[in-house]
Amino acid sequence: MKRMLPIIALFFILMPFAGVLAGEADVVQAAVKQTGERTYRFDVTVAHADTGWDHYADKWDVVALDSTILGTRILHHPHVDEQPFTRSLSGVKIP
């Protein structure tokens, strides 16, 4: 798990959400659990000023130190009345 620390630290940097219009989202909490050999589950709590279908956070990424995207959690709808919200991504392989 100690080898994971640099990757986990970079994980907190979110990729842009929903283009330029949506603004930035914040990761307010994250948990990582090893589920297999080099396989992990990420539980991430995101806060964003979602206002509806035209302005919402639409994904978050797990990013390696070399900027390789290791996993993407697509957010399929706005979370206007659920802020902050938590979503998970399983099966993330970390080389």
Secondary structure, 3 states (H helix, E strand, C coil): CHHHHHHHHHHCCCCCCCCCCCCCCEEEEEEEEEEECCEEEEEEEEECCCCECCECCCEEEEECCCCCEEEEEECCCCCCCCCCEEEEEEEEECC
